[in-house]
Amino acid sequence: MKRLFLIAALVGAAPALADEGMWTYNNFPSAKVKEKFGFDPSQAWLDKVRLSSARMAGGCSASFVSPNGLVMTNHHCARGCIEQLSGAKKDYIANGFYAKTAAEETQCPAMELNQLVQITDVTATLNKATQGLTGKAYNDTLKAKMSELEQTCSAGDAKVRCDVVTLYQGGQYNLYKYRRFQDVRLVMAPEHAIAFFGGDPDNFEFPRYDLDVTFLRVYEDGKPAQMDHYFKWSDKSVKEGDLTFISGHPGRTSRKLTIAELEYQRDVAMPKQLFLMSELRGMVTEFQKRGPEQKRISNNLLFGVENGLKAIKGRLEALQDKTFFAQKVAAEQELRKKVESNPEMKKKYGAAWDEIAKAEAQFVHVRKDLAYMEGGSGLSSSLFSIAKTLVRASEELPKENGERLREYSQAGLPALQANLFSQAPIYPELEILRLSFGLTKMREELGSNHPFVKKVLGKESPDKLAARLVKGTKLCVLKDVKGSKVCDVSVRKSLFDGGKAAIAASKDPMIQLALLVDGDARTIRKHVEENIDAVIKKNSELVAQAKFDTYGTNQYPDATFTLRLSYGSVKGYMEDGKQVAPITQMAGTFEHATGEDPFALPPSWLKSEKLIDGTTAMNMVTTNDIIGGNSGSPVINKDGEIVGLVFDGNIQSLGGEYGFDEASNRAVSVHSDAIIESLKKIYGATRVLEELRPGSTHVPPAKANPAG
Amino acid sequence: MKRLFLIAALVGAAPALADEGMWTYNNFPSAKVKEKFGFDPSQAWLDKVRLSSARMAGGCSASFVSPNGLVMTNHHCARGCIEQLSGAKKDYIANGFYAKTAAEETQCPAMELNQLVQITDVTATLNKATQGLTGKAYNDTLKAKMSELEQTCSAGDAKVRCDVVTLYQGGQYNLYKYRRFQDVRLVMAPEHAIAFFGGDPDNFEFPRYDLDVTFLRVYEDGKPAQMDHYFKWSDKSVKEGDLTFISGHPGRTSRKLTIAELEYQRDVAMPKQLFLMSELRGMVTEFQKRGPEQKRISNNLLFGVENGLKAIKGRLEALQDKTFFAQKVAAEQELRKKVESNPEMKKKYGAAWDEIAKAEAQFVHVRKDLAYMEGGSGLSSSLFSIAKTLVRASEELPKENGERLREYSQAGLPALQANLFSQAPIYPELEILRLSFGLTKMREELGSNHPFVKKVLGKESPDKLAARLVKGTKLCVLKDVKGSKVCDVSVRKSLFDGGKAAIAASKDPMIQLALLVDGDARTIRKHVEENIDAVIKKNSELVAQAKFDTYGTNQYPDATFTLRLSYGSVKGYMEDGKQVAPITQMAGTFEHATGEDPFALPPSWLKSEKLIDGTTAMNMVTTNDIIGGNSGSPVINKDGEIVGLVFDGNIQSLGGEYGFDEASNRAVSVHSDAIIESLKKIYGATRVLEELRPGSTHVPPAKANPAG
């Protein structure tokens, strides 16, 4: 595949023509959209779209699609829930799920949805607080002030979540206030075989034929939540050339990083991550051969690893592209030259790039320690994470809010507790594999003589230690509830409520390990935060301000898993000298089926082939600027109606981490027509259909499911 | 670990002071050794050392250590044989092996040793033949002339092997004539646990405590081969500061590659290889958990993968070191500037670097096709390789010698047949894993729509196809011989003897697959050989000649798995600011034991701890310049006597692929004293001891084995 990285606008200046940008809702370039597409999104339009959009706390996007709290997202965004609700004898991943009645809608053990209700600019407040500070003082003050703002905002209401969001690498700070939905139930999911048709080989590719959709419902006080704002379903099929908006939560881009930061990503961070993930992939692939239940419980992990591998490889290739990287270097040099030529700017910003480079160079020496002692690379176990959270909560919660580690601040507590007390099952066999793998890597990367390695392993092997810890802990006692496994979390609750005394008295081996390593973990984290992160943050703020001063404020910030709006249109592209059409048809799905996983269609599709209109649009590509985290985002038209559902980007879009190339960077979506056609003719999901398009079905709800 | 790459001499000029160089025997810098160490190796000395050295065709080094054909090498070099001779009930890898009588010495199913008996410079002959030629004509002529020289040299004698060796990237061609030993028997091997004590975590590290030794014996006509030349065992323990020589077969270095070639290695080849190997490592690690027999049959593969991973990661880090790479760039620029400033040189050599760069850029576009269609990345199966060899032999052997693919030339036939008819067992379960893995990668890398992928997979999944092929082929029918599995190779023999007709009539699925893909495989190979390799070869010759013209001929060529001699001394080094002592003691082995693999000592060691003199030297480091392939090389003193056995390099030595840094680059060896002490007190291997040091044992051979 030939990859082009001819970036329209690499520096801060707003792109002139390209459909570039993951725009914040308080800085959307409506004028630009009007100029190119003749449609001028009003503030009311923007507000409505924002309030109809949803964030999935686990790292995806979604949308409200009915007044009764119906939510649409991707199957791969709800996989965790679908898998958790499954058991050896009712495999919803393999067979799909459909709640024929409201009573059958089943709660996801660990899912939270957020709706962005307010954005407030708090840049001035924070800048004033940290003025003149550096290092530890800067870091402590910034952290304390952020926690204070968040606490004031949420005011102890567990239904509210407030985050101070760092935008433009610190050039701007906004306070985002969310309404939280913690009772999320599964309504309808197709079979994995069609949701992820083509599997890893076709992931990030186009043409595609996936029905990567799942419907959920948010509940409040045991009843479907009533939504003032939601997206209606469009009656008109979106076509080539039509204007499209995508409202969602791109997770991260690195378009505004300095060259030193990009070099670190290219030469150290990404290769190391890829080696680790490749090995884990091989291990889990082979683990799946232990048996069907092992396959079932590890599918989600394997999907995540494979998806991540392909995404990171794409990003690495982008940075290894010499022409592209040279453009990045030239853009930085141009900005630095402008700064140098202006005495006032030079004084304020001139040293920032070299300071960041020095901090990056220092980080290389401690990155392994940080990853294995404080990060999750070595003690790579959900059970250990729970133990660590319990140990730290007992230390942190008695402290003043502003003095706590960031993730234990008052505003974040409801989310932390929701996570901590989630009953989502943790399977010992897979957990041992993951932990043993992490311990082996820890010994390999830090060396068998590293004091931390000796402390953790003692005279045990990674396999033996992992097995002893996982089998010995009571942090998840698996029990059967209606044929599904869930964790009994009573031990977690009593340890959390019991605080320091309970933790100290605990004989649980995971708690004891978390206690054993906590001092070392805190030490390395503190070192990095105060001596490296603080330097990078402070100087990144300066670089951002230099860009504002030089190129103006009509820019979008790098993605930060906060709500963004992008605009574009349905449009094909050239690949290897051939034109790729922007829309595929349902008939193509059958043509590509081989009968063998991952190209095997589920029985429901095979038996419905003749019922389906093969010319129905299946998947499509649009020029919208998106990135990982946008999965599950609604594609809407200018009337704010659903015309599609983002589920991927093409392989060329992976370089979007570092810059947008309108020539070939494409968002890949399920066309709304395919969703309707399959709900109607394959799944007979009349309840859902009726809710999406009231009056569109003529079958009484009672016998709504001809296929089931 | 801090890594320094301050290279004494990056360009062609001979290093002034450092113990750098893997010298050919016909260009050894005796004068330089004399200047630094006061010893002047004579031609007779060099001849004796050369003839006492041995090459293991599988990719290691060895030495003759008695007049009766006793051979010393590493345990890890003989692993393949030890594993092949083992069975579920007699695991020589785990328990070691000792032939108490001559009759118990057991033939290795697939091992060949070579002794270098003659070197002839054929540069002028080849240059004359290819003068003025380029592309296909250059390639065909070079290949034909090489085959002709080799055939004339070996003259049909199966006991002789002749190779035209390309040195200095084509600056020189030498004809190497070897005496072949194909009957190699296992004499004594310690347990894997002590041979590879510390396992992968300690691999490429120092201090070390490994007894990585194995004794073999070469036979001729069913009797121990009588050797005119062999190394005597030194009576004197080698000590810090002593002069040491290492004679062995470094596999490959890339010190003289151009920047374009190094960049390709750094940015494409090595990362891709590491991703692949990491994944395979994870898979095999988990495969080992299927059971003890699966662990046993896959240990060798896992060792190879882990060893390779660590080695390549070290090399990649070297090339990613900015200071080091800048030195390489500067050296090339210096040479190019000299060439540019001399009109005659400019005309002859000026374009060479850019031509190589262009060819490398082209190669990027076809590397995947080459790797998966002709290379072994996709059809990664020993059984497929055998099928491919049979199919190609039927095509190639009827051709004129000069027109055949290189590996089917007359001179190479004995080695090819030895390989093809080796009875070394191939285990279906592991074979299916390897092949399925390769097929999955092929689909992933080439894409599921690639015509070759479609041709190979059809509508089958990689797992299913791999299982069908491996279970269906008769190219290795496993049978039991004295408790070991071996392949019945009669089908291979009849297909080989039956030629094209037999191949065409074969219903064997591996043969049919090999036939199916052979056209595509040949096409891509031919394309690369004629349009890319030929350009690189031709222009590399020019670069080499430019170096000779500029810096003189007192240089050593890059390693090419041909016999080299390096000099140096026993010497510690600085690491992370601490001095590392050059010699460890046997007592340290016990101190580092944890009881858990890979730090678990075998029972024989545990029960002999008190018998051993703990102050006996165990492992040591020397400044000799070596690289992978040198494993098993003898370390000798100026009297040409054994003082150690190379088994590794330290982690800093991995950058030796691209340049030698005497400050920290070290060869790691088993000290000869540890070999004697353990043969005597742990293994009671009196037969071997008596042969190494006649008269040194006073126990009659009949009750020679107190431990066994």
Interface residues (C-beta under 8 A of the other chain):
Chain A: G198 D200 P201 D202 E205 D267 V268 P271 L274 F275 L276 S278 E279 L280 R281 G282 M283 V284 T285 E286 F287 L309 K313 L316 Q320 L433 F437 R443 E444 G447 S448 K459 E460 S461 K464 T594 G595 E596 D597 F599
Chain B: G198 D200 P201 D202 E205 D267 V268 P271 L274 F275 L276 S278 E279 L280 R281 G282 M283 V284 T285 E286 F287 L309 K313 L316 Q320 L433 F437 R443 E444 G447 S448 K459 E460 S461 K464 T594 G595 E596 D597 F599
